[in-house]
Amino acid sequence: ATIRNDINESYFTMLDIRNASQFPINTKKARLISEHPSNSYRLVEENDKVAYLEIENPKEFWKLTKYLVVETKN
């Protein structure tokens, strides 16, 4: 799956990427739809769930896109 060029920006929450390093997910499975280098983040598991996404290298993580799209499955 990919992100469409005509995406509706109102579906997203704007934030300051300089201060955003963790995103709660709390679901059984998760995968990133938006493109980010795999060595720039990690999905942290706790209690058999993906608890949150942690950005380990913000400069690399946001290099390809300024959107974060995560597909989740309960």
N, C-alpha and C positions, 0 to 999 in steps of 0.2 A: 504494500500500500504506500501511496505517496500523498503529499499535500498538494492540493490543487492551487493553481495560480490565482483563481478568483475566490479565494477563501473569505468567508464572512468574518471580519476582525471582531465583530461584536460578540462572538462566541468565546473569546479569549479574555483573560485577566491580564492587564498590563502591570508590569512590575519592574523594579530596578535590578537588572541582571548582575550588577556589581555586588548586591547584598543578598541575592537568592542562591543558596547553596544546597538546600534540601527541600524536597517536595513530598509530602505524605501521599501514600498510595493505598496501603492497607487492603490488599486484594490477593487472591490466590495466585494469579499469574499477571504479569505485566510485560509489555515490550514497547520500545520506542518506535513510533511511526516516523517522526521527524528525524532527519539525518544528523547524527552527532558522532564524532570519533569514539570508538568503543573504549579507548584508554582514558577518556576524559570524565567518565562517570561510573557509578556502580549502583546496582539495584540491591538494597540491603534487605535481607530476609530475617524475620523474627517470628517465632511461633508458627512455622510452616506457612507464612504469608510474606509477600513482598511489602515490607513496612514503608519504605520510602526510597526515593531516588536521591543519591548524593552526588553533587557535581564536585569532582576532584580537581579539575583543571578548567576553570571558567573560560579562559581565553580560547582554548581549543574547543570546548563544548559549544560555545556560541559562534564559532567561526563560520559554519556553513549556513546557519539559519538562526533567526531571532525568535522562532516559535518552538515550543515544546509540546509535542503531541504524544500521549501515552495511551495505548490500548490496554484495557484491563479486563480480566475475567474473574468472576467470583467463584 
